[in-house]
Amino acid sequence: MELTDKQRDKAILFILEQLAIHLDGDEQNPHAIATEMGAGLASPEIVSLARGHLIKDNYIDLKYPFFDLPFGRYATVWNGSGGWDSIDTPDTVSKGDLIQLHVLGEHAARKVFLVISVTNGSIWYMNTSEVGGGGNYNSTVWKNIRQTTILWKGEAGINDDMRLVESTRRFRTLKVTVSGIIGQTVEIPAVDNPVLSLATVANTANEAYTVRINLTDMQNQRVLRMTKCRLVTFRPTGNPTFTDDTGFKITSIEGIY
């Protein structure tokens, strides 16, 4: 704003014009209220945060120690400049990865840090109850928020195809539910052509069982087929018995990240 010498009437008019810029309300809200169209007496940054926009700053790790970050929501990169080398890195995040970083809490000691990977959508959080991290039963190690997607439900046996809603390559592990003599839910790595291994003991008979189920990729890990199901029966006497296709069914597959 340019300040110049003004005559009385011009000075009064100038002051009124400046007041009009800042005052547009009523007795309860005399000042210009921040809206989606303007910041009013709030800074553009505050208005942006209130509307759900994140503060973009790829060098924030050079400005603040991690646990001293101001409350807010940031679009940044993880430890891009090495300022947070002393902080544990979330397992699915690498240095320089794009992240959303949310810092919430009550005061400088009680904070919650939430990291969302832009690359893969994984979510990690850390809670503190003392300045510098930790405190009470809190640790300075990231905790993962597991995300589960139902990829397929139904009933599939030998040579049946299971058409998944998404490729298994987008997940870290798979949770597969099997029905049959051995009815279990097992969690396995989300690798191509996964293999299930199950085991149990008979309720009354002196027998124990293990089973191997092969799942074969038929289309970019979005269509899986049960191509082998082999049961081994163990008894106190005699050799183990090997049998194929003994009625086992897969009833659901979930992807977990």
C-alpha positions as CSV (number, residue, x, y, z in Angstrom):
1,M,0.0,0.0,0.0
2,E,1.5,3.4,-1.1
3,L,1.4,6.0,1.6
4,T,1.4,9.6,0.5
5,D,0.5,13.0,2.0
6,K,-3.2,13.7,1.6
7,Q,-5.6,16.5,2.4
8,R,-8.1,15.9,5.1
9,D,-11.0,14.8,3.0
10,K,-8.9,12.6,0.8
11,A,-7.3,11.1,3.9
12,I,-10.7,10.3,5.3
13,L,-11.9,8.8,2.0
14,F,-8.7,6.7,1.8
15,I,-9.3,5.4,5.4
16,L,-12.9,4.5,4.6
17,E,-11.8,2.6,1.4
18,Q,-9.3,0.6,3.4
19,L,-11.9,-0.2,6.1
20,A,-14.3,-1.3,3.4
21,I,-11.7,-3.8,2.2
22,H,-11.5,-5.4,5.6
23,L,-15.0,-4.8,7.0
24,D,-17.9,-6.4,5.3
25,G,-19.9,-8.1,8.1
26,D,-22.2,-7.3,10.9
27,E,-22.0,-6.7,14.6
28,Q,-21.2,-10.3,15.3
29,N,-18.7,-10.7,12.4
30,P,-17.4,-7.2,11.6
31,H,-14.4,-8.3,9.7
32,A,-14.1,-9.8,6.2
33,I,-14.7,-13.5,6.5
34,A,-12.4,-15.9,4.7
35,T,-14.2,-17.8,2.0
36,E,-13.4,-20.0,-1.0
37,M,-13.1,-16.8,-3.0
38,G,-10.9,-14.9,-0.7
39,A,-8.7,-15.1,2.4
40,G,-10.4,-12.3,4.3
41,L,-8.4,-11.8,7.5
42,A,-7.1,-15.3,7.3
43,S,-3.9,-16.1,5.4
44,P,-4.3,-17.8,2.0
45,E,-2.4,-20.7,3.5
46,I,-5.0,-21.1,6.3
47,V,-7.9,-20.9,3.8
48,S,-6.2,-23.5,1.6
49,L,-5.9,-25.9,4.6
50,A,-9.5,-25.3,5.6
51,R,-10.6,-26.3,2.1
52,G,-8.6,-29.5,2.2
53,H,-5.6,-28.4,0.2
54,L,-2.2,-29.4,1.5
55,I,0.8,-27.1,2.0
56,K,3.4,-27.9,-0.7
57,D,6.9,-27.9,0.7
58,N,9.5,-30.4,-0.5
59,Y,12.2,-28.9,1.8
60,I,10.3,-29.0,5.1
61,D,12.7,-31.5,6.5
62,L,15.4,-28.8,6.4
63,K,13.2,-26.3,8.3
64,Y,12.0,-28.4,11.2
65,P,13.2,-31.4,13.2
66,F,10.5,-34.1,12.6
67,F,8.9,-34.0,16.0
68,D,8.8,-30.2,16.0
69,L,6.7,-30.0,12.8
70,P,3.9,-27.4,13.2
71,F,0.3,-28.8,13.1
72,G,-0.9,-28.9,9.5
73,R,-1.1,-31.0,6.4
74,Y,1.7,-31.1,4.0
75,A,2.4,-32.3,0.4
76,T,6.1,-33.1,0.5
77,V,8.7,-35.8,0.0
78,W,10.0,-38.2,2.7
79,N,13.3,-36.9,4.1
80,G,14.2,-35.5,0.7
81,S,17.1,-33.4,1.9
82,G,18.3,-35.7,4.7
83,G,16.9,-33.6,7.6
84,W,15.1,-36.6,9.1
85,D,17.8,-39.2,8.9
86,S,17.4,-39.9,12.6
87,I,13.8,-40.9,12.1
88,D,12.7,-44.5,11.2
89,T,11.5,-44.7,7.6
90,P,8.1,-46.4,7.0
91,D,8.6,-49.8,5.4
92,T,6.8,-49.0,2.1
93,V,8.4,-45.6,1.7
94,S,11.8,-44.6,0.4
95,K,13.8,-41.5,0.7
96,G,12.5,-38.8,-1.7
97,D,9.1,-40.5,-2.2
98,L,6.1,-38.2,-2.6
99,I,4.0,-38.3,0.6
100,Q,1.1,-36.6,2.3
101,L,2.1,-35.8,5.9
102,H,-0.6,-34.9,8.4
103,V,0.4,-33.5,11.8
104,L,-2.4,-33.4,14.4
105,G,-2.6,-33.1,18.1
106,E,-3.2,-31.2,21.3
107,H,0.1,-29.5,21.9
108,A,3.9,-29.9,21.3
109,A,4.1,-33.2,23.3
110,R,0.9,-34.9,22.2
111,K,1.0,-35.3,18.5
112,V,-0.1,-37.7,15.9
113,F,1.9,-38.1,12.6
114,L,0.2,-39.7,9.6
115,V,2.2,-40.5,6.5
116,I,0.4,-41.6,3.3
117,S,2.5,-42.8,0.4
118,V,1.4,-41.1,-2.9
119,T,3.1,-44.0,-4.8
120,N,1.2,-47.0,-3.3
121,G,-1.4,-45.6,-0.9
122,S,0.1,-47.2,2.2
123,I,-0.7,-45.5,5.5
124,W,1.6,-45.2,8.5
125,Y,1.2,-43.4,11.8
126,M,3.1,-42.5,15.0
127,N,1.7,-41.2,18.3
128,T,3.7,-39.2,20.8
129,S,3.1,-38.0,24.4
130,E,6.3,-36.2,25.1
131,V,8.4,-33.7,23.2
132,G,10.8,-35.4,20.9
133,G,8.7,-38.5,20.4
134,G,7.8,-41.5,22.4
135,G,6.4,-41.2,25.9
136,N,4.2,-43.5,28.0
137,Y,3.7,-46.6,25.8
138,N,4.4,-44.9,22.5
139,S,7.4,-45.7,20.4
140,T,9.2,-43.8,17.7
141,V,8.7,-46.7,15.2
142,W,6.0,-46.3,12.6
143,K,2.8,-48.4,12.8
144,N,1.1,-49.6,9.6
145,I,-2.6,-49.2,9.1
146,R,-3.6,-52.4,7.2
147,Q,-5.8,-51.9,4.2
148,T,-7.9,-54.9,3.1
149,T,-9.6,-55.4,-0.3
150,I,-11.9,-58.3,-1.1
151,L,-10.5,-59.5,-4.4
152,W,-12.8,-62.5,-4.9
153,K,-15.6,-64.5,-3.2
154,G,-17.2,-67.7,-4.3
155,E,-16.2,-71.4,-4.5
156,A,-13.4,-72.6,-6.7
157,G,-11.8,-76.1,-6.9
158,I,-9.3,-77.8,-9.3
159,N,-9.1,-76.0,-12.7
160,D,-11.6,-73.4,-11.7
161,D,-10.7,-69.7,-12.5
162,M,-11.1,-66.9,-9.9
163,R,-11.5,-63.5,-11.6
164,L,-10.1,-60.9,-9.1
165,V,-11.2,-57.3,-9.0
166,E,-7.6,-56.2,-9.0
167,S,-4.2,-57.7,-9.6
168,T,-2.5,-59.3,-6.6
169,R,0.7,-57.4,-7.5
170,R,-0.9,-54.3,-6.0
171,F,-0.8,-55.9,-2.5
172,R,1.8,-57.0,0.0
173,T,0.0,-60.2,1.2
174,L,-3.0,-62.3,0.3
175,K,-5.5,-63.8,2.8
176,V,-7.0,-67.0,1.4
177,T,-9.8,-68.9,2.9
178,V,-10.0,-72.7,2.2
179,S,-12.8,-75.2,3.0
180,G,-12.4,-79.0,3.2
181,I,-10.8,-81.4,5.6
182,I,-8.5,-78.5,6.5
183,G,-10.7,-75.4,6.7
184,Q,-8.4,-72.5,7.4
185,T,-7.6,-68.9,6.4
186,V,-3.9,-68.4,5.6
187,E,-2.0,-65.2,4.8
188,I,0.8,-65.5,2.2
189,P,3.1,-63.1,0.3
190,A,1.5,-61.6,-2.8
191,V,3.9,-63.3,-5.2
192,D,3.1,-64.5,-8.7
193,N,1.8,-68.1,-8.8
194,P,1.4,-68.4,-5.0
195,V,1.4,-71.7,-3.1
196,L,-0.7,-72.4,0.0
197,S,0.4,-74.8,2.7
198,L,-2.1,-75.9,5.4
199,A,-1.9,-78.4,8.3
200,T,-4.1,-79.8,11.0
201,V,-4.8,-82.8,13.2
202,A,-7.9,-84.9,13.0
203,N,-10.5,-84.4,15.8
204,T,-10.9,-88.1,16.7
205,A,-8.9,-90.3,14.3
206,N,-5.1,-90.7,14.9
207,E,-4.3,-88.8,11.8
208,A,-2.6,-85.5,10.8
209,Y,-2.9,-83.7,7.5
210,T,-1.0,-81.3,5.4
211,V,-2.1,-79.9,2.0
212,R,-0.5,-78.0,-0.8
213,I,-2.5,-75.8,-3.2
214,N,-1.0,-74.2,-6.3
215,L,-2.5,-71.1,-7.7
216,T,-1.5,-70.3,-11.3
217,D,-1.6,-66.9,-12.9
218,M,-3.8,-66.9,-16.0
219,Q,-3.9,-63.2,-16.7
220,N,-1.6,-60.6,-15.1
221,Q,-2.4,-62.0,-11.6
222,R,-6.0,-60.9,-12.0
223,V,-7.2,-64.4,-12.9
224,L,-5.9,-67.2,-10.7
225,R,-6.6,-70.9,-11.2
226,M,-6.3,-73.7,-8.7
227,T,-4.0,-76.1,-10.7
228,K,-3.0,-78.5,-7.9
229,C,-4.3,-79.6,-4.6
230,R,-2.4,-82.4,-2.9
231,L,-3.2,-83.9,0.5
232,V,-0.8,-85.8,2.7
233,T,-2.3,-88.0,5.5
234,F,0.0,-89.1,8.3
235,R,-0.9,-92.1,10.6
236,P,1.0,-93.7,13.5
237,T,1.6,-96.8,11.4
238,G,2.5,-97.1,7.7
239,N,3.8,-94.6,5.2
240,P,2.1,-91.2,4.5
241,T,-0.7,-91.3,2.0
242,F,-0.7,-88.8,-0.9
243,T,-3.9,-88.0,-2.7
244,D,-4.8,-85.3,-5.3
245,D,-8.0,-83.2,-5.6
246,T,-9.7,-84.3,-2.4
247,G,-12.5,-81.7,-2.5
248,F,-10.8,-78.6,-1.1
249,K,-12.3,-75.3,-2.2
250,I,-11.1,-71.7,-2.1
251,T,-14.0,-69.5,-0.9
252,S,-12.4,-66.0,-0.7
253,I,-9.2,-64.1,-1.5
254,E,-8.4,-60.7,0.1
255,G,-5.5,-58.4,-0.8
256,I,-3.8,-56.6,2.1
257,Y,-1.5,-53.6,1.9
